[in-house]
Amino acid sequence: MILLMIIALFVMSFIDFSAPVFLGPEGQRINLVFLIVCIFFALASYTDYLDGHIARTRGLVTDLGKFLDPVADKLLINTLCIFLAVPALFSRYAPEQVITFNAWCVMLLVARDIVVDALRFIAAQKNVVIAANIFGKCKTVLEMIAIILVLLNGWPFSYFDHTWPNGLRIVDFVVYITTLVSIISGVIYVVQNRKVFKEEK
């Protein structure tokens, strides 16, 4: 699903067309392409939950699954975060998209994932498997919520954006909170597994 989504977004970035727009109350504009991507992303996210649920309830949890599960999460999430942070990639068919993913937040999210992946790699060299903990799972859920809100151009919270000061949108606030939780979870991973950095004598 991730591969298909990446290929579709890549191909469409070279096509000059105006995608239909859903116009809701108070001028809410949701691009059709982004709506389809949102549905696709939600389905892919659900399969991630379903996979874990089946593995736990049927006793099918494996070291390979513990390794691949966070990798699939990061491929799905980081790909869309980067895509939504670069308006030039979708401006041809979604010019009405006013909400994007903050580029600084994307850099922090990706940097955190690189650090955690490096930690997992070092741990794997020592036959230690680092499974996702509750903090990492909260971070993943928040990222998925933030991406869906951006894809929907802030709907339904965009109706209340005018009540926030300095032009800050509710979706921006969600993205900032997501980034903060992500960094905190990364620090927790490193602290809890710092023993893997110790050299055996």
Backbone as ProteinMPNN parsed JSONL, in Angstrom:
{"seq_chain_A": "MILLMIIALFVMSFIDFSAPVFLGPEGQRINLVFLIVCIFFALASYTDYLDGHIARTRGLVTDLGKFLDPVADKLLINTLCIFLAVPALFSRYAPEQVITFNAWCVMLLVARDIVVDALRFIAAQKNVVIAANIFGKCKTVLEMIAIILVLLNGWPFSYFDHTWPNGLRIVDFVVYITTLVSIISGVIYVVQNRKVFKEEK", "coords_chain_A": {"N_chain_A": [[0.827, -1.208, 0.0], [1.954, 1.211, 0.791], [3.957, 1.545, -1.137], [2.418, 1.763, -3.509], [1.058, 4.147, -2.98], [3.163, 6.015, -2.864], [4.169, 5.857, -5.495], [1.916, 6.74, -6.948], [1.601, 9.407, -5.994], [4.038, 10.445, -6.837], [3.888, 10.242, -9.644], [1.662, 11.896, -10.163], [2.7, 14.358, -9.454], [3.929, 15.313, -11.678], [1.969, 15.851, -13.43], [-0.102, 18.206, -14.899], [-2.914, 19.244, -13.755], [-6.211, 20.1, -12.632], [-7.521, 19.092, -9.766], [-10.741, 17.977, -8.621], [-12.642, 19.724, -6.087], [-13.953, 19.488, -2.831], [-16.37, 21.457, -1.499], [-17.191, 22.645, 1.488], [-19.192, 23.77, 4.34], [-18.837, 27.226, 5.204], [-16.848, 27.74, 3.353], [-14.973, 25.682, 3.398], [-12.397, 23.83, 1.965], [-11.573, 20.861, 0.444], [-9.326, 18.918, -1.202], [-9.845, 16.553, -3.802], [-7.941, 14.578, -4.506], [-6.336, 14.591, -2.227], [-8.209, 13.769, -0.386], [-8.678, 11.141, -1.213], [-6.105, 10.09, -0.809], [-6.03, 10.393, 1.938], [-7.993, 8.564, 2.798], [-6.813, 6.213, 1.877], [-4.452, 6.26, 3.369], [-5.533, 6.069, 5.953], [-6.607, 3.49, 5.836], [-4.262, 1.989, 5.469], [-3.009, 2.57, 7.876], [-4.772, 1.355, 9.607], [-4.398, -1.334, 8.963], [-1.941, -1.701, 10.079], [-2.499, -1.579, 12.822], [-4.233, -3.775, 12.926], [-2.591, -5.902, 12.218], [-0.825, -6.038, 14.418], [-2.685, -6.607, 16.439], [-3.719, -9.131, 15.695], [-1.364, -10.624, 15.839], [-0.744, -10.506, 18.583], [-3.044, -11.578, 19.88], [-3.192, -14.145, 18.88], [-0.854, -15.317, 19.505], [1.345, -14.934, 17.813], [3.54, -13.337, 17.814], [6.691, -12.268, 16.783], [10.316, -11.932, 16.598], [11.065, -10.862, 14.149], [8.705, -9.6, 13.397], [8.533, -7.651, 15.398], [10.619, -6.101, 14.613], [9.999, -5.309, 11.964], [7.531, -3.99, 12.181], [7.77, -1.273, 13.348], [9.344, -0.254, 11.282], [7.675, -0.304, 9.016], [5.758, 1.507, 9.925], [7.25, 3.894, 9.986], [8.031, 4.215, 7.327], [5.537, 4.653, 6.116], [4.546, 6.931, 7.515], [6.666, 8.907, 7.556], [7.099, 9.293, 4.83], [4.719, 10.547, 3.94], [4.736, 12.795, 5.605], [6.993, 14.226, 4.711], [6.192, 14.669, 2.066], [3.917, 16.311, 2.474], [5.114, 18.525, 3.482], [6.265, 19.862, 1.458], [5.047, 21.963, -0.625], [5.428, 22.341, -3.375], [5.334, 19.873, -4.534], [2.688, 19.152, -4.793], [1.308, 21.324, -5.714], [0.379, 21.627, -8.314], [-2.008, 20.228, -8.663], [-3.407, 20.693, -6.369], [-3.913, 23.453, -5.511], [-5.429, 24.812, -3.647], [-4.797, 23.892, -1.181], [-4.094, 24.912, 1.923], [-3.006, 24.258, 4.317], [-0.104, 22.816, 5.483], [2.455, 20.409, 6.373], [4.57, 21.293, 8.961], [7.86, 22.096, 8.112], [10.132, 22.127, 9.778], [9.295, 20.572, 11.886], [9.009, 18.141, 10.576], [11.697, 17.572, 9.997], [12.684, 17.179, 12.586], [11.141, 14.977, 13.365], [11.97, 12.996, 11.541], [14.698, 12.929, 12.143], [14.623, 11.985, 14.777], [13.611, 9.409, 14.311], [15.726, 8.306, 12.886], [17.714, 8.2, 14.834], [16.555, 6.394, 16.686], [16.336, 4.157, 15.034], [19.041, 3.659, 14.563], [19.769, 2.958, 17.138], [18.288, 0.589, 17.402], [19.591, -0.927, 15.465], [22.179, -1.214, 16.529], [21.498, -2.614, 18.814], [20.507, -4.943, 17.659], [22.838, -6.07, 16.709], [23.808, -7.104, 18.979], [22.096, -9.068, 19.559], [19.747, -8.192, 20.74], [16.418, -7.311, 20.882], [14.538, -4.475, 20.327], [11.477, -3.64, 21.103], [8.498, -1.802, 20.175], [7.427, 0.627, 22.504], [4.958, 1.969, 24.836], [5.18, 4.735, 24.628], [6.293, 5.148, 22.122], [4.218, 4.126, 20.589], [2.149, 5.927, 21.163], [3.219, 8.196, 20.0], [3.211, 7.406, 17.304], [0.44, 7.144, 16.797], [-0.398, 9.813, 17.203], [0.999, 11.051, 15.115], [-0.272, 9.912, 12.913], [-2.863, 10.953, 13.225], [-2.307, 13.697, 12.957], [-1.378, 13.814, 10.294], [-3.684, 13.032, 8.876], [-5.397, 15.171, 9.504], [-4.034, 17.281, 8.263], [-4.136, 16.461, 5.582], [-6.856, 16.721, 5.17], [-7.063, 19.401, 5.042], [-7.291, 20.737, 7.438], [-9.861, 20.293, 8.291], [-12.135, 18.957, 10.758], [-11.511, 21.112, 12.314], [-10.814, 23.552, 11.315], [-12.898, 25.33, 11.333], [-12.762, 26.642, 13.704], [-10.43, 28.006, 13.754], [-10.174, 30.773, 13.571], [-10.411, 31.734, 16.102], [-8.043, 31.489, 17.378], [-4.949, 33.01, 18.42], [-2.553, 35.087, 16.58], [-2.68, 33.86, 14.054], [-2.366, 31.15, 14.386], [-3.131, 27.785, 13.752], [-5.357, 25.117, 14.707], [-4.56, 22.639, 13.751], [-1.83, 23.074, 13.367], [-1.026, 23.26, 16.022], [-1.539, 20.63, 16.836], [0.381, 19.3, 15.288], [2.747, 20.336, 16.422], [2.56, 19.365, 19.063], [2.651, 16.641, 18.498], [5.266, 16.425, 17.483], [6.743, 17.1, 19.771], [6.042, 14.995, 21.537], [7.111, 12.916, 20.063], [9.89, 13.442, 20.168], [10.323, 13.222, 22.924], [9.648, 10.515, 23.292], [11.696, 9.355, 21.819], [13.961, 10.048, 23.336], [13.364, 8.597, 25.642], [13.512, 5.977, 24.641], [16.284, 5.809, 24.115], [17.407, 6.234, 26.667], [16.27, 4.107, 28.171], [17.41, 1.945, 26.897], [20.128, 2.218, 27.01], [22.107, 0.506, 27.744], [22.92, -0.994, 25.581], [24.946, 0.349, 24.4], [27.186, -0.128, 25.79], [30.392, -1.504, 25.828], [31.373, -4.862, 25.548], [33.651, -6.479, 27.637]], "CA_chain_A": [[0.0, 0.0, 0.0], [2.861, 2.364, 0.861], [4.606, 1.671, -2.442], [1.431, 2.266, -4.46], [0.786, 5.539, -2.666], [4.332, 6.811, -3.261], [4.206, 5.896, -6.964], [0.808, 7.585, -7.409], [1.914, 10.807, -5.69], [5.171, 10.828, -7.683], [3.4, 10.429, -11.016], [0.772, 13.058, -10.22], [3.458, 15.599, -9.292], [4.357, 15.747, -13.005], [0.786, 16.073, -14.255], [-0.704, 19.524, -14.678], [-4.374, 19.149, -13.82], [-6.897, 20.67, -11.481], [-8.355, 18.064, -9.147], [-11.987, 18.496, -8.045], [-12.565, 20.155, -4.694], [-15.188, 19.444, -2.065], [-16.57, 22.736, -0.834], [-18.099, 22.473, 2.608], [-19.661, 24.988, 4.993], [-17.883, 28.302, 5.476], [-15.767, 27.729, 2.375], [-13.998, 24.623, 3.647], [-12.001, 23.236, 0.701], [-10.817, 19.619, 0.573], [-8.965, 18.422, -2.517], [-10.26, 15.169, -4.011], [-6.757, 13.718, -4.449], [-5.934, 14.491, -0.823], [-9.225, 12.975, 0.295], [-8.399, 9.739, -1.556], [-4.877, 9.731, -0.098], [-6.395, 10.304, 3.344], [-8.676, 7.279, 2.984], [-5.791, 5.19, 1.662], [-3.561, 6.326, 4.534], [-6.276, 5.549, 7.101], [-6.679, 2.034, 5.671], [-2.925, 1.449, 5.716], [-2.774, 2.69, 9.315], [-5.595, 0.341, 10.277], [-3.764, -2.643, 8.78], [-0.846, -1.75, 11.045], [-3.121, -1.964, 14.096], [-4.8, -5.115, 12.788], [-1.465, -6.839, 12.229], [-0.38, -6.195, 15.804], [-3.754, -7.233, 17.215], [-3.74, -10.559, 15.342], [-0.141, -11.252, 16.349], [-0.806, -10.636, 20.045], [-4.145, -12.44, 20.332], [-2.995, -15.517, 18.408], [0.468, -15.793, 19.892], [2.202, -14.972, 16.624], [4.546, -12.286, 17.934], [8.038, -12.749, 16.458], [11.353, -10.897, 16.577], [10.987, -10.212, 12.844], [7.555, -8.699, 13.445], [8.892, -6.513, 16.253], [11.541, -5.26, 13.846], [9.368, -4.765, 10.763], [6.382, -3.144, 12.5], [8.131, 0.156, 13.367], [9.874, 0.142, 9.971], [6.506, -0.007, 8.175], [5.181, 2.754, 10.438], [8.077, 5.045, 9.612], [7.923, 4.376, 5.875], [4.222, 5.225, 5.831], [4.376, 8.257, 8.112], [7.679, 9.871, 7.116], [6.881, 9.593, 3.415], [3.659, 11.549, 3.815], [5.157, 14.033, 6.271], [7.882, 14.948, 3.786], [5.362, 15.093, 0.938], [3.034, 17.407, 2.885], [5.916, 19.689, 3.869], [6.801, 20.471, 0.225], [3.898, 22.315, -1.479], [5.756, 22.259, -4.8], [5.031, 18.518, -5.005], [1.258, 18.979, -5.061], [0.691, 22.603, -6.075], [-0.229, 21.541, -9.645], [-3.379, 19.724, -8.618], [-4.053, 21.05, -5.104], [-3.512, 24.827, -5.157], [-6.231, 25.329, -2.54], [-4.313, 23.333, 0.08], [-3.451, 25.996, 2.679], [-2.351, 23.684, 5.497], [0.961, 21.866, 5.173], [3.164, 19.903, 7.545], [5.702, 22.168, 9.262], [9.103, 21.466, 7.653], [11.03, 21.94, 10.92], [8.769, 19.418, 12.625], [9.349, 16.945, 9.791], [13.123, 17.3, 10.201], [12.843, 16.624, 13.929], [10.527, 13.649, 13.383], [12.839, 12.075, 10.801], [15.942, 12.795, 12.913], [14.319, 11.101, 15.908], [13.492, 8.044, 13.809], [17.069, 7.835, 12.523], [18.396, 7.872, 16.097], [15.96, 5.164, 17.227], [16.716, 3.062, 14.135], [20.447, 3.361, 14.839], [19.762, 2.235, 18.412], [17.815, -0.773, 17.123], [20.628, -1.621, 14.7], [23.235, -1.584, 17.478], [20.936, -3.655, 19.685], [20.408, -6.179, 16.884], [24.176, -6.649, 16.638], [24.042, -7.789, 20.251], [20.967, -10.006, 19.73], [18.727, -7.579, 21.586], [15.328, -6.765, 20.082], [13.86, -3.37, 20.994], [10.098, -3.548, 20.618], [7.857, -0.501, 20.384], [6.795, 0.768, 23.818], [3.733, 2.769, 24.842], [5.492, 6.099, 24.198], [6.437, 5.098, 20.669], [2.894, 3.909, 20.0], [1.425, 7.213, 21.263], [3.819, 9.067, 18.979], [2.73, 6.959, 16.003], [-0.983, 7.499, 16.681], [-0.482, 11.267, 17.035], [1.462, 11.365, 13.757], [-1.332, 9.523, 11.984], [-3.944, 11.943, 13.374], [-1.835, 14.963, 12.395], [-1.34, 13.682, 8.831], [-5.066, 13.031, 8.389], [-5.915, 16.543, 9.623], [-3.408, 18.106, 7.218], [-4.695, 16.032, 4.298], [-8.217, 17.255, 5.08], [-6.952, 20.862, 5.046], [-7.681, 21.257, 8.738], [-11.236, 19.951, 8.661], [-13.189, 19.967, 10.942], [-11.086, 22.13, 13.279], [-10.598, 24.835, 10.642], [-14.002, 26.233, 11.649], [-12.456, 27.356, 14.947], [-9.09, 28.589, 13.67], [-10.191, 32.238, 13.718], [-10.416, 32.078, 17.522], [-6.688, 31.354, 17.902], [-4.144, 34.231, 18.166], [-1.376, 35.09, 15.695], [-2.857, 33.01, 12.894], [-2.071, 29.751, 14.685], [-4.24, 26.879, 13.495], [-5.433, 23.972, 15.605], [-3.751, 21.575, 13.158], [-0.432, 23.393, 13.682], [-0.849, 22.9, 17.419], [-1.472, 19.161, 16.874], [1.682, 18.919, 14.73], [3.775, 20.676, 17.405], [2.446, 18.399, 20.161], [3.138, 15.363, 17.957], [6.725, 16.503, 17.415], [7.254, 17.071, 21.141], [5.884, 13.624, 22.036], [8.057, 12.091, 19.312], [11.233, 13.662, 20.717], [10.335, 12.646, 24.271], [9.675, 9.053, 23.17], [13.037, 8.992, 21.362], [14.857, 10.147, 24.494], [13.039, 7.468, 26.519], [14.095, 4.773, 24.016], [17.743, 5.818, 24.295], [17.708, 6.082, 28.097], [15.897, 2.76, 28.619], [18.237, 0.922, 26.238], [21.503, 2.716, 26.942], [23.037, -0.596, 28.006], [23.435, -1.564, 24.328], [26.124, 1.106, 23.982], [28.33, -0.561, 26.573], [31.236, -2.49, 25.164], [31.656, -6.044, 26.355], [35.092, -6.695, 27.841]], "C_chain_A": [[0.863, 1.261, 0.0], [3.498, 2.619, -0.5], [3.647, 2.251, -3.478], [1.153, 3.756, -4.241], [1.936, 6.444, -3.113], [4.39, 6.96, -4.777], [3.127, 6.835, -7.503], [1.107, 9.058, -7.183], [3.058, 11.316, -6.558], [4.711, 11.121, -9.105], [2.552, 11.683, -11.119], [1.517, 14.378, -10.081], [3.939, 16.15, -10.627], [3.181, 16.061, -13.931], [0.145, 17.405, -13.903], [-2.222, 19.403, -14.85], [-4.967, 19.736, -12.542], [-7.859, 19.637, -10.919], [-9.622, 18.691, -8.571], [-11.828, 18.813, -6.559], [-13.931, 20.021, -4.051], [-15.298, 20.743, -1.28], [-17.63, 22.573, 0.247], [-18.572, 23.798, 3.172], [-18.521, 25.965, 5.267], [-16.656, 28.223, 4.568], [-14.694, 26.69, 2.611], [-13.689, 23.882, 2.349], [-11.112, 22.011, 0.941], [-10.578, 19.054, -0.822], [-9.31, 16.945, -2.646], [-9.079, 14.213, -3.922], [-6.33, 13.512, -2.998], [-6.941, 13.671, -0.025], [-9.002, 11.48, 0.039], [-7.15, 9.248, -0.832], [-5.165, 9.538, 1.385], [-7.069, 8.962, 3.645], [-7.682, 6.126, 2.868], [-4.86, 5.108, 2.867], [-4.242, 5.742, 5.772], [-6.381, 4.026, 7.039], [-5.329, 1.378, 5.97], [-2.602, 1.491, 7.206], [-3.558, 1.633, 10.071], [-4.977, -1.049, 10.125], [-2.592, -2.807, 9.74], [-1.372, -2.178, 12.413], [-3.604, -3.417, 14.044], [-3.715, -6.184, 12.851], [-1.002, -7.108, 13.655], [-1.41, -6.918, 16.659], [-3.801, -8.746, 16.959], [-2.528, -11.275, 15.932], [-0.216, -11.482, 17.852], [-1.868, -11.642, 20.486], [-3.953, -13.901, 19.929], [-1.602, -16.066, 18.721], [1.432, -15.89, 18.742], [3.267, -13.875, 16.637], [5.935, -12.877, 17.688], [9.03, -11.6, 16.51], [11.326, -10.137, 15.253], [9.832, -9.215, 12.813], [7.835, -7.464, 14.281], [9.812, -5.548, 15.52], [10.834, -4.556, 12.687], [8.221, -3.8, 11.058], [6.743, -1.662, 12.567], [8.695, 0.643, 12.043], [8.733, 0.525, 9.025], [5.848, 1.295, 8.603], [5.937, 3.958, 9.898], [8.055, 5.287, 8.105], [6.625, 5.088, 5.512], [4.141, 6.672, 6.279], [5.38, 9.274, 7.566], [7.527, 10.249, 5.651], [5.836, 10.69, 3.243], [4.018, 12.853, 4.492], [6.033, 14.883, 5.354], [7.093, 15.486, 2.605], [4.526, 16.321, 1.298], [3.794, 18.654, 3.328], [6.469, 20.43, 2.656], [5.649, 20.778, -0.724], [4.174, 22.194, -2.973], [5.412, 20.886, -5.379], [3.568, 18.342, -5.372], [0.552, 20.258, -5.501], [-0.005, 22.557, -7.436], [-1.692, 21.131, -9.577], [-4.104, 20.056, -7.309], [-3.649, 22.457, -4.671], [-4.277, 25.388, -3.966], [-5.787, 24.78, -1.182], [-3.526, 24.398, 0.84], [-2.7, 25.47, 3.896], [-1.334, 22.642, 5.054], [1.612, 21.414, 6.477], [4.399, 20.776, 7.759], [7.027, 21.466, 8.949], [10.071, 21.209, 8.812], [10.599, 20.734, 11.745], [9.109, 18.123, 11.904], [10.809, 16.576, 10.005], [13.371, 16.668, 11.565], [12.286, 15.205, 14.012], [11.425, 12.624, 12.698], [14.143, 11.846, 11.559], [15.746, 11.859, 14.095], [14.258, 9.643, 15.454], [14.851, 7.466, 13.428], [17.833, 7.405, 13.775], [17.877, 6.554, 16.658], [16.323, 3.966, 16.352], [18.173, 2.658, 14.347], [20.571, 2.583, 16.137], [19.329, 0.787, 18.202], [18.877, -1.584, 16.373], [21.747, -2.091, 15.631], [22.759, -2.713, 18.379], [20.871, -4.994, 18.952], [21.759, -6.868, 16.762], [24.507, -7.449, 17.893], [22.885, -8.73, 20.602], [19.923, -9.505, 20.723], [17.674, -6.95, 20.686], [14.616, -5.681, 20.886], [12.475, -3.224, 20.383], [9.544, -2.158, 20.901], [7.212, -0.47, 21.766], [5.595, 1.708, 23.715], [3.981, 4.198, 24.343], [5.646, 6.16, 22.681], [5.105, 4.918, 19.98], [2.051, 5.179, 20.053], [1.921, 8.185, 20.202], [3.303, 8.711, 17.59], [1.271, 7.344, 15.783], [-1.15, 9.002, 16.463], [-0.044, 11.691, 15.638], [0.379, 11.045, 12.736], [-2.495, 10.514, 12.03], [-3.549, 13.251, 12.719], [-1.835, 14.925, 10.867], [-2.748, 13.725, 8.25], [-5.654, 14.433, 8.433], [-5.318, 17.458, 8.552], [-3.976, 17.751, 5.856], [-6.103, 16.589, 4.087], [-8.244, 18.774, 5.199], [-7.478, 21.485, 6.347], [-9.084, 20.913, 9.185], [-11.246, 18.887, 9.753], [-12.782, 21.129, 11.837], [-10.869, 23.5, 12.648], [-11.721, 25.832, 10.921], [-13.694, 27.101, 12.87], [-11.112, 28.066, 14.901], [-9.09, 30.093, 13.909], [-10.163, 32.667, 15.176], [-9.023, 32.007, 18.131], [-5.851, 32.579, 17.546], [-3.02, 33.996, 17.169], [-1.477, 34.13, 14.522], [-2.541, 31.548, 13.121], [-3.312, 28.897, 14.463], [-4.204, 25.716, 14.479], [-4.571, 22.833, 15.077], [-2.264, 21.816, 13.439], [-0.105, 22.978, 15.115], [-0.721, 21.378, 17.569], [-0.118, 18.674, 16.36], [2.804, 19.191, 15.728], [3.759, 19.691, 18.579], [2.984, 17.03, 19.728], [4.66, 15.333, 17.928], [7.345, 16.413, 18.804], [7.182, 15.659, 21.721], [6.88, 12.694, 21.351], [9.465, 12.212, 19.881], [11.35, 13.032, 22.096], [10.425, 11.119, 24.203], [11.045, 8.576, 22.706], [14.047, 9.015, 22.493], [14.632, 8.965, 25.433], [13.621, 6.17, 25.969], [15.597, 4.691, 24.304], [18.104, 5.566, 25.75], [17.423, 4.654, 28.566], [16.81, 1.669, 28.053], [19.698, 1.348, 26.127], [22.546, 1.618, 27.169], [23.621, -1.171, 26.72], [24.683, -0.836, 23.831], [27.371, 0.656, 24.716], [29.09, -1.656, 25.844], [31.482, -3.664, 26.103], [33.157, -6.285, 26.438], [35.387, -8.187, 27.934]], "O_chain_A": [[0.563, 2.241, -0.683], [3.571, 3.759, -0.96], [4.027, 3.137, -4.243], [1.03, 4.523, -5.195], [1.705, 7.514, -3.675], [4.63, 8.053, -5.289], [3.386, 7.631, -8.405], [0.893, 9.877, -8.077], [3.059, 12.475, -6.972], [5.101, 12.127, -9.696], [2.704, 12.456, -12.065], [1.03, 15.412, -10.537], [4.316, 17.318, -10.715], [3.373, 16.482, -15.072], [-0.117, 17.687, -12.734], [-2.734, 19.455, -15.968], [-4.296, 19.846, -11.516], [-8.889, 19.342, -11.525], [-9.582, 19.82, -8.083], [-10.984, 18.237, -5.873], [-14.946, 20.389, -4.643], [-14.415, 21.08, -0.491], [-18.812, 22.388, -0.043], [-18.377, 24.841, 2.549], [-17.387, 25.563, 5.527], [-15.554, 28.597, 4.972], [-13.596, 26.812, 2.067], [-14.597, 23.363, 1.699], [-10.048, 22.107, 1.553], [-11.529, 18.746, -1.54], [-9.096, 16.17, -1.714], [-9.199, 13.144, -3.324], [-6.003, 12.398, -2.59], [-6.566, 12.96, 0.907], [-9.119, 10.659, 0.949], [-7.126, 8.136, -0.304], [-4.617, 8.635, 2.018], [-6.746, 8.308, 4.637], [-7.71, 5.185, 3.662], [-4.523, 4.018, 3.328], [-3.62, 5.015, 6.547], [-6.258, 3.349, 8.06], [-5.263, 0.345, 6.636], [-1.996, 0.562, 7.741], [-3.074, 1.078, 11.058], [-5.026, -1.853, 11.055], [-2.285, -3.92, 10.165], [-0.778, -3.024, 13.081], [-3.412, -4.185, 14.987], [-3.899, -7.237, 13.462], [-0.81, -8.258, 14.05], [-1.058, -7.743, 17.502], [-3.909, -9.538, 17.895], [-2.641, -12.383, 16.457], [0.199, -12.532, 18.343], [-1.617, -12.465, 21.367], [-4.496, -14.797, 20.575], [-1.226, -17.142, 18.257], [2.249, -16.809, 18.684], [3.825, -13.529, 15.595], [6.31, -13.87, 18.312], [8.64, -10.433, 16.47], [11.537, -8.925, 15.223], [9.964, -8.119, 12.27], [7.427, -6.359, 13.924], [9.793, -4.342, 15.765], [11.039, -3.365, 12.453], [7.964, -2.888, 10.272], [6.09, -0.853, 11.908], [8.55, 1.818, 11.705], [8.804, 1.536, 8.326], [5.429, 2.094, 7.765], [5.338, 4.918, 9.413], [8.061, 6.434, 7.658], [6.619, 6.013, 4.7], [3.719, 7.542, 5.517], [4.997, 10.371, 7.16], [7.793, 11.389, 5.269], [6.042, 11.644, 2.493], [3.644, 13.92, 4.006], [5.844, 16.093, 5.235], [7.296, 16.626, 2.186], [4.437, 17.265, 0.513], [3.198, 19.713, 3.526], [7.07, 21.495, 2.797], [5.303, 19.937, -1.553], [3.25, 21.968, -3.756], [5.22, 20.756, -6.588], [3.235, 17.474, -6.178], [-0.67, 20.272, -5.646], [-0.895, 23.369, -7.692], [-2.519, 21.627, -10.342], [-5.282, 19.736, -7.157], [-3.103, 22.636, -3.582], [-3.822, 26.343, -3.337], [-6.338, 25.161, -0.15], [-2.413, 24.747, 0.446], [-1.848, 26.167, 4.446], [-1.669, 21.699, 4.336], [1.349, 21.97, 7.543], [5.186, 20.974, 6.834], [7.289, 20.375, 9.455], [10.757, 20.187, 8.828], [11.431, 19.973, 12.239], [9.456, 17.126, 12.537], [11.132, 15.401, 10.177], [14.168, 15.738, 11.691], [12.88, 14.334, 14.647], [11.62, 11.52, 13.206], [14.643, 10.722, 11.621], [16.61, 11.031, 14.382], [14.783, 8.754, 16.124], [15.1, 6.276, 13.624], [18.512, 6.378, 13.778], [18.661, 5.695, 17.059], [16.59, 2.88, 16.867], [18.507, 1.474, 14.317], [21.376, 1.657, 16.238], [19.931, -0.133, 18.757], [19.04, -2.779, 16.617], [22.208, -3.228, 15.532], [23.505, -3.647, 18.674], [21.141, -6.045, 19.534], [21.833, -8.096, 16.717], [25.357, -8.34, 17.881], [22.71, -9.134, 21.752], [19.302, -10.285, 21.446], [18.004, -6.141, 19.819], [14.145, -5.934, 21.995], [12.334, -2.734, 19.263], [10.054, -1.433, 21.756], [6.532, -1.418, 22.16], [5.262, 2.183, 22.629], [3.111, 4.801, 23.715], [5.188, 7.105, 22.038], [4.872, 5.484, 18.912], [1.323, 5.481, 19.108], [1.135, 8.905, 19.586], [2.995, 9.595, 16.791], [0.907, 7.815, 14.706], [-1.954, 9.42, 15.629], [-0.644, 12.586, 15.043], [0.142, 11.816, 11.806], [-3.049, 10.872, 10.991], [-4.35, 13.857, 12.007], [-2.243, 15.889, 10.22], [-2.979, 14.385, 7.237], [-6.339, 14.844, 7.497], [-6.015, 18.309, 8.0], [-4.269, 18.639, 5.056], [-6.494, 16.893, 2.96], [-9.297, 19.37, 5.425], [-8.026, 22.588, 6.359], [-9.467, 21.199, 10.319], [-10.427, 17.97, 9.691], [-13.582, 22.027, 12.1], [-10.753, 24.499, 13.358], [-11.531, 27.038, 10.768], [-14.29, 28.163, 13.05], [-10.692, 28.663, 15.892], [-8.101, 30.634, 14.403], [-9.919, 33.837, 15.469], [-8.829, 32.416, 19.276], [-6.029, 33.139, 16.465], [-2.591, 32.864, 16.944], [-0.457, 33.635, 14.042], [-2.453, 30.777, 12.165], [-4.403, 29.235, 14.922], [-3.15, 25.376, 15.016], [-3.923, 22.134, 15.856], [-1.524, 20.872, 13.716], [0.957, 22.417, 15.385], [0.11, 20.897, 18.339], [0.466, 17.747, 16.922], [3.714, 18.375, 15.872], [4.811, 19.24, 19.033], [3.678, 16.353, 20.486], [5.273, 14.334, 18.305], [8.353, 15.732, 18.997], [8.142, 15.182, 22.325], [7.427, 11.79, 21.982], [10.156, 11.208, 20.057], [12.351, 12.386, 22.407], [11.178, 10.501, 24.956], [11.515, 7.523, 23.137], [14.887, 8.122, 22.606], [15.588, 8.395, 25.96], [14.158, 5.356, 26.72], [16.112, 3.64, 24.686], [19.001, 4.776, 26.041], [18.235, 4.057, 29.273], [16.964, 0.605, 28.653], [20.418, 0.885, 25.243], [23.718, 1.782, 26.828], [24.696, -1.77, 26.747], [25.392, -1.332, 22.955], [28.485, 1.005, 24.328], [28.505, -2.603, 25.318], [31.761, -3.486, 27.289], [33.848, -6.292, 25.419], [36.542, -8.579, 28.106]]}, "name": "protein", "num_of_chains": 1, "seq": "MILLMIIALFVMSFIDFSAPVFLGPEGQRINLVFLIVCIFFALASYTDYLDGHIARTRGLVTDLGKFLDPVADKLLINTLCIFLAVPALFSRYAPEQVITFNAWCVMLLVARDIVVDALRFIAAQKNVVIAANIFGKCKTVLEMIAIILVLLNGWPFSYFDHTWPNGLRIVDFVVYITTLVSIISGVIYVVQNRKVFKEEK"}
